Amino acid sequence: MNNILLSAGLVLLLSAGCTPSLPFQFHQGSRADGIVSFQQPLTLLDYPKPNYQDLQSQAKRLCKNWGYEDASLLTSDPTATEDEITAMAMLGAECIERDLLGVCETQAFRLTYQCTDPK
């Protein structure tokens, strides 16, 4: 009986790790501040794989609608690689869903862009 429960738990754990992550979505923005933010909900077994080029073009498009020419990713280290930026952003991920015991089940992984070069 214990082997069946252990096997079922292992299958559940492995299959949960194979589920695809949800895509990045527009989270919030401020025309006055020139800020655009995207988020991706992640379970504890997910790791974000942002397409930085796609997010950059989405941010640039939104910023152009607000009268800016471009957008740049806000990061504390402008020389950081994409993997380093992802790791730093994971440290700041916010819990958006908890289970009944208060354990975080879903985090919001966010990337923020600053609109640049106002027209």
Sine and cosine of phi, psi and omega as CSV:
sin_phi,cos_phi,sin_psi,cos_psi,sin_omega,cos_omega
0.00,0.00,-0.69,0.72,0.02,-1.00
-0.90,0.45,-0.57,0.82,0.02,-1.00
-0.91,0.41,-0.60,0.80,0.01,-1.00
-0.92,0.40,-0.71,0.71,0.02,-1.00
-0.90,0.43,-0.65,0.76,0.02,-1.00
-0.90,0.43,-0.69,0.73,0.02,-1.00
-0.90,0.44,-0.68,0.73,0.01,-1.00
-0.90,0.44,-0.66,0.75,0.03,-1.00
-0.90,0.43,-0.63,0.77,0.01,-1.00
-0.92,0.40,-0.68,0.73,0.04,-1.00
-0.88,0.47,-0.69,0.73,0.02,-1.00
-0.89,0.46,-0.69,0.72,0.01,-1.00
-0.90,0.44,-0.71,0.70,-0.01,-1.00
-0.93,0.37,-0.62,0.78,0.00,-1.00
-0.95,0.32,-0.51,0.86,0.04,-1.00
-0.92,0.39,-0.57,0.82,0.02,-1.00
-0.95,0.31,-0.28,0.96,-0.04,-1.00
-1.00,-0.10,-0.08,1.00,-0.01,-1.00
-0.95,0.32,0.65,-0.76,-0.01,-1.00
-0.94,0.34,0.55,-0.83,0.05,-1.00
-0.95,0.31,0.48,-0.88,0.09,-1.00
-0.95,0.31,0.47,-0.88,-0.02,-1.00
-0.96,0.29,0.27,-0.96,0.10,-0.99
-0.93,0.38,0.59,-0.81,0.03,-1.00
-0.75,-0.66,0.45,-0.89,0.12,-0.99
-0.86,0.51,0.76,-0.65,-0.01,-1.00
-0.97,-0.24,-0.83,0.55,0.02,-1.00
-0.31,-0.95,0.28,-0.96,0.03,-1.00
-0.38,-0.92,0.34,-0.94,0.03,-1.00
-0.66,-0.75,0.91,-0.41,0.02,-1.00
-0.90,0.44,-0.67,0.74,-0.03,-1.00
-0.89,0.46,-0.65,0.76,-0.01,-1.00
-1.00,0.03,-0.24,0.97,-0.04,-1.00
0.92,0.40,0.69,0.72,-0.05,-1.00
-0.86,-0.51,0.71,-0.70,0.08,-1.00
-0.78,-0.63,0.76,-0.65,-0.05,-1.00
-0.81,-0.59,0.68,-0.73,0.08,-1.00
-0.87,-0.49,0.50,-0.86,0.03,-1.00
-0.68,-0.73,0.42,-0.91,0.07,-1.00
-0.73,-0.68,0.87,-0.50,0.06,-1.00
-0.95,0.30,0.70,-0.72,-0.02,-1.00
-0.74,-0.67,0.68,-0.73,0.17,-0.99
-0.99,0.14,0.09,-1.00,-0.04,-1.00
-0.90,0.43,-0.37,0.93,-0.02,-1.00
-1.00,-0.06,-0.10,1.00,-0.01,-1.00
-1.00,0.03,0.44,-0.90,0.16,-0.99
-0.75,-0.67,0.75,-0.66,-0.08,-1.00
-0.93,0.38,0.59,-0.80,0.09,-1.00
-0.77,-0.64,0.95,0.31,-0.07,-1.00
-0.93,0.37,0.62,-0.78,0.15,-0.99
-1.00,-0.05,1.00,-0.07,-0.12,-0.99
-0.89,0.46,-0.55,0.83,0.02,-1.00
-0.92,0.40,-0.68,0.73,0.02,-1.00
-0.91,0.42,-0.70,0.71,0.02,-1.00
-0.90,0.43,-0.61,0.79,0.04,-1.00
-0.88,0.47,-0.69,0.72,-0.01,-1.00
-0.93,0.36,-0.58,0.81,0.06,-1.00
-0.91,0.42,-0.69,0.72,0.01,-1.00
-0.90,0.44,-0.68,0.73,0.00,-1.00
-0.88,0.47,-0.66,0.75,0.02,-1.00
-0.89,0.46,-0.70,0.71,0.02,-1.00
-0.90,0.43,-0.68,0.74,0.00,-1.00
-0.90,0.44,-0.62,0.78,0.03,-1.00
-0.89,0.46,-0.59,0.81,0.05,-1.00
-0.90,0.45,-0.40,0.92,-0.02,-1.00
-0.99,-0.13,0.05,1.00,0.04,-1.00
0.99,-0.10,0.32,0.95,0.07,-1.00
-0.95,-0.32,0.34,-0.94,-0.01,-1.00
-1.00,-0.01,-0.52,0.85,-0.14,-0.99
-0.49,-0.87,0.01,-1.00,0.05,-1.00
-0.57,-0.82,0.56,-0.83,0.06,-1.00
-0.73,-0.68,0.58,-0.82,-0.01,-1.00
-0.91,0.41,0.77,-0.64,0.07,-1.00
-0.99,0.15,0.86,-0.51,0.03,-1.00
-0.55,-0.84,0.46,-0.89,-0.01,-1.00
-0.97,0.24,-0.28,0.96,0.00,-1.00
-0.76,-0.65,0.98,-0.18,-0.05,-1.00
-0.91,0.41,-0.23,0.97,0.02,-1.00
-1.00,-0.10,0.02,1.00,-0.06,-1.00
-0.93,0.36,0.54,-0.84,0.09,-1.00
-0.97,0.23,0.21,-0.98,0.02,-1.00
-0.87,0.49,-0.64,0.77,0.03,-1.00
-0.90,0.44,-0.63,0.78,0.03,-1.00
-0.93,0.37,-0.63,0.78,0.04,-1.00
-0.89,0.46,-0.69,0.73,0.03,-1.00
-0.87,0.49,-0.71,0.70,-0.01,-1.00
-0.90,0.44,-0.66,0.75,0.02,-1.00
-0.91,0.42,-0.65,0.76,0.01,-1.00
-0.92,0.38,-0.54,0.84,0.03,-1.00
-0.90,0.44,-0.55,0.84,0.02,-1.00
-0.90,0.44,-0.49,0.87,-0.02,-1.00
-0.99,-0.15,0.18,0.98,-0.02,-1.00
-0.89,0.46,0.66,-0.75,-0.05,-1.00
-0.98,-0.19,0.68,-0.73,0.06,-1.00
-0.96,0.30,0.81,-0.59,-0.01,-1.00
-0.90,-0.44,-0.11,0.99,0.03,-1.00
-0.46,-0.89,0.79,-0.61,0.01,-1.00
-0.88,-0.48,0.45,-0.89,0.07,-1.00
-0.99,0.11,-0.08,-1.00,-0.07,-1.00
-0.90,0.43,-0.38,0.92,0.01,-1.00
-1.00,-0.04,-0.01,1.00,0.02,-1.00
1.00,0.00,0.11,0.99,0.02,-1.00
-0.99,0.17,0.71,-0.71,-0.03,-1.00
-0.93,0.36,0.82,-0.57,0.04,-1.00
-0.98,-0.21,-0.54,0.84,-0.03,-1.00
-0.70,-0.72,0.74,-0.67,0.05,-1.00
-0.92,-0.39,0.44,-0.90,0.09,-1.00
-0.98,-0.21,0.93,-0.38,0.08,-1.00
-1.00,-0.01,0.86,-0.50,-0.12,-0.99
-0.85,-0.53,0.60,-0.80,0.14,-0.99
-0.80,-0.59,0.71,-0.70,-0.07,-1.00
-0.87,-0.50,0.66,-0.75,0.00,-1.00
-0.88,-0.48,0.59,-0.81,0.07,-1.00
-0.98,-0.22,0.81,-0.58,0.10,-1.00
-0.94,0.35,0.66,-0.76,-0.06,-1.00
-0.77,-0.64,0.27,-0.96,0.07,-1.00
0.84,0.55,0.94,0.35,0.04,-1.00
-0.89,0.46,0.58,-0.81,0.00,-1.00
-0.96,0.28,0.00,0.00,0.00,0.00
